[in-house]
Amino acid sequence: MASKDRPVDLGDSSTRTNAGSALSEPTVADTEVRAEPIEEERSEGRPSRYACTLDPRKIDPDAAKVVRRLVRHGYEAYLVGGCVRDSLLGRTPKDFDVATSAQPDDVQRLFRNCRIIGRRFRLAHVFFSGGKVIETATFRRNPTSEEKTSDQLLIRRDNFFGRADEDAVRRDFTINALFYDLEAKQVIDWCGGVEDLQRRSVRTIGDPIVRFLEDPVRMLRAIKFSSRLNLGMTPNVYHAIVQCRGALAMAARPRLFEEVMRLLREGASQTCIWLAWETGVLDVLLPEVSTYLYDRPAEDGTFWELLSELDRWTEERGEAPDDVVLWTCLLFEPLLEACLSDADSANAATDFLEPVIERLNVPRRVADAVRRIVAQLPRMYAGRPGRFSRTPLYGPACEVLALLGEGHPKLDAFLEAAPRKKRRRKHQRA
């Protein structure tokens, strides 16, 4: 029996029997976390410190500029979160965030190129050339019982400023609560995040049930980090996701849409969607896809093969395809099946997509594009694109067709079952 702190290893093929033979291992290689402990013993208000020189070529110079200017003016300021985590794992960070003791108005006074955003969570965005934004957040703390507006766990307001240690313990996962002191070249760790990276483990800070009920989107983030970084989950995190998945219905729909996009965009969509399906998260977010996966024969792996090709595309090109292509890949097989089982395929597609639009706030332009592409793919597959080849959606449709590959059984079945309509020729006048 697994211990409470031992991570569930997603690389073990025995845990993947439901995913079909097409489900491959994550592509991120294990990397030794190089951080030498200076102060290992953590105590209240006193973190562990690790000597670690991050590759200066991988540190964004504008993020470093923000940190150093804040420190020069007497504030605490650190690189924080994903950029520290990814650097320790030997990856190149995509985004750099700064945490500071300066409040948003203080940051705005120091940077003319700064804008304060947010109401629930006020942030300072410092803008640089090329559209780059360095997100600069003031240290937060958890509200006291007197400051809470209700007894509900769900967080609706988060503007209670605090100290660095208070900010660390209120974050979601230990691996995201790492601070990097640029001047001292030290990783500051209040929550055991370095140890969890060394164990390759995703662990919440505090009780995972409480943390997921506070913010249900954290469940999707746990799936994303586990899949994208090739980390295991501690059993209590995994079981809390299974137990709390229904709370996702309470989350803001725009946030759900954006997190689903992140599951698809970052080169690990196959593992993300499989893990969401296995934990029951997909039952809540996309029951249309989940039901299709439950009903398909065990030996049918074409759904997973398409997501595997999507991940390969993202890895090779260094960026994900357009959102329309991503959603078409995710919904292609269940939507095609819905159209095949109804004589009025256009109406069937609408009935399929409307609940998805409502549940996840999918933009109608994206949903409509998915509907049109799926309707035309069988004709394109048969070499008869017709007038569709002159529309703006033809390019994304060709990308999807390339990902599907040659000899796709679902398209073959659709073409065999779909009745051909005889076209009446117009007689030309003499």
C-alpha positions, -999 to +999 in steps of 0.1 A: +000+000+000+014+034-009+023+057+019+006+090+023+036+110+010+048+087-018+038+101-052+016+082-076+040+074-105+023+084-137+051+068-157+042+033-145+025+015-174+004-006-150-016+026-141-025+033-177-045+003-188-076+023-195-058+046-218-053+021-246-020+011-262-015+045-278-009+062-245+029+069-244+052+079-217+057+116-210+086+131-229+101+152-202+133+135-189+141+133-152+165+160-142+185+162-110+176+192-090+209+209-082+205+230-050+229+228-021+212+232+013+224+261+035+197+260+062+178+228+059+157+230+091+124+248+085+106+264+114+078+289+118+088+320+099+122+305+091+127+289+057+151+264+043+177+281+020+196+265-009+226+278-027+217+277-064+230+299-092+203+299-120+216+301-155+217+339-162+209+332-199+175+318-188+166+346-164+145+373-181+165+406-179+133+427-175+121+405-146+156+409-130+153+447-136+119+448-117+133+428-088+165+449-084+147+482-086+122+472-059+151+460-037+170+492-043+141+512-030+139+492+002+113+465-006+117+427-005+114+412-040+120+378-054+115+357-085+087+333-076+067+303-087+070+286-120+101+303-132+120+290-102+105+256-104+113+252-141+148+265-137+155+239-110+142+212-132+165+223-160+138+237-182+136+271-198+109+292-180+083+307-202+070+333-177+086+352-149+066+364-119+078+387-091+066+387-055+073+417-033+065+435-001+056+466-022+019+472-026+004+477-061+004+515-058+040+514-047+050+494-077+032+518-100+051+548-085+084+531-093+075+520-129+059+544-153+052+514-175+029+498-149-008+491-148-028+478-118-053+451-128-078+429-110-104+434-083-105+400-066-067+398-068-050+432-074-018+429-094+008+452-109+016+445-146+049+460-156+051+464-194+082+462-216+089+462-253+074+435-275+043+432-254+062+415-225+045+417-191+062+410-158+034+402-133+043+417-099+022+406-069+023+418-034+028+392-006-006+379+004-018+362+036-049+342+045-077+363+060-085+360+097-119+347+108-131+383+113-120+393+078-138+364+061-171+375+045-187+340+048-180+305+061-176+291+025-141+278+016-144+292-020-121+322-023-139+352-038-116+380-026-078+379-020-064+413-013-051+407+023-014+417+021+012+400+043+048+388+046+068+365+023+064+335+045+026+341+047+025+344+009+044+311+005+020+290+026-011+303+009+000+291-025-014+260-041+015+235-044+049+233-026+067+233-060+051+267-068+061+283-034+098+287-041+113+322-040+147+331-056+169+358-042+188+372-071+214+390-051+222+361-027+217+335-054+196+314-030+163+295-033+141+303-003+117+274+006+091+277+034+071+246+023+094+218+012+091+225-025+128+216-032+124+182-015+093+176-035+110+184-068+138+161-058+112+134-051+094+144-084+061+149-065+031+172-067+019+180-032-005+207-020+004+231+009-020+219+035-050+196+032-057+190-005-094+188+000-095+222+017-072+237-010-093+223-039-125+235-024-110+270-019-102+271-056-114+241-077-092+251-106-062+239-086-073+204-095-066+211-132-033+227-123-023+196-104-031+175-135-012+200-157+020+200-136+020+162-131+016+156-169+038+184-183+067+181-158+065+143-155+059+144-118+039+120-096+011+130-073+010+122-036-019+098-030-038+123-009-037+148-037-049+122-063-078+110-041-088+146-032-092+153-069-114+123-073-134+134-042-137+171-050-141+171-088-177+181-086-166+215-072-153+224-106-189+233-115-186+263-090-155+277-107-157+307-130-163+296-166-136+318-182-110+303-158-121+268-167-118+275-204-083+289-200-071+260-178-084+235-204-065+254-231-034+250-210-039+213-207-040+211-245-013+237-254+018+226-236+028+194-253+013+169-228-024+169-238-025+131-241-015+125-205-035+155-192-068+144-208-062+108-198-055+118-162-086+141-162-106+111-175-092+086-149-099+110-120-134+118-131-126+155-138-135+150-175-170+137-164-176+172-150-159+194-176-166+174-208-191+146-202-195+143-239-159+132-243-158+112-212-189+091-222-174+085-256-142+072-240-161+049-217-182+035-246-154+029-271-138-006-274-107-012-253-086-018-284-096+015-300-068+039-295-074+065-322-085+092-298-052+089-279-032+087-311-045+120-323-036+137-290-002+121-292+003+136-327-008+169-313+019+167-286+045+158-311+035+187-333+038+211-303+072+197-293+087+199-328+075+234-336+079+249-301+044+262-300+009+248-301-015+251-331-044+275-331-071+271-305-095+260-332-072+231-341-068+222-304-105+220-298-111+201-330-086+175-320-102+171-286-138+169-298-133+154-333-142+117-326-172+122-302-186+150-324-182+129-356-200+100-338-228+123-328-232+135-364-231+099-377-259+087-354-283+114-365-299+119-399-297+157-394-259+160-388-260+198-385-286+197-358-267+169-340-235+190-340-253+220-326-269+199-298-235+185-290-216+218-289-242+240-271-237+225-236-199+226-241-201+263-249-223+270-219-203+249-195-168+261-204-174+295-219-160+284-252-161+313-277-188+308-303-163+316-331-142+286-319-172+263-315-186+273-349-152+267-365-150+232-349-185+223-362-177+234-397-143+217-398-156+184-385-185+186-410-160+191-439-132+167-428-148+136-444-150+154-478-114+166-475-103+131-465-120+118-496-102+145-517-133+166-523-128+199-504-149+218-529-157+255-520-145+249-484-109+252-498-115+289-504-125+297-468-103+309-439-109+276-421-093+255-448-058+260-433-067+248-398-087+219-413-057+208-433-036+209-400-062+186-383-062+163-413-024+161-412-026+152-375-052+125-382-029+108-408-037+085-436-062+057-434-082+070-404-108+043-394-133+068-380-134+088-413-136+056-433-166+045-413-183+079-417-179+079-455-192+043-457-223+051-435-231+086-449-256+085-478-244+103-509-267+130-522-271+132-559-264+167-572-286+181-599-267+196-628-278+230-640-285+230-677-265+258-693-284+280-718-273+277-754 
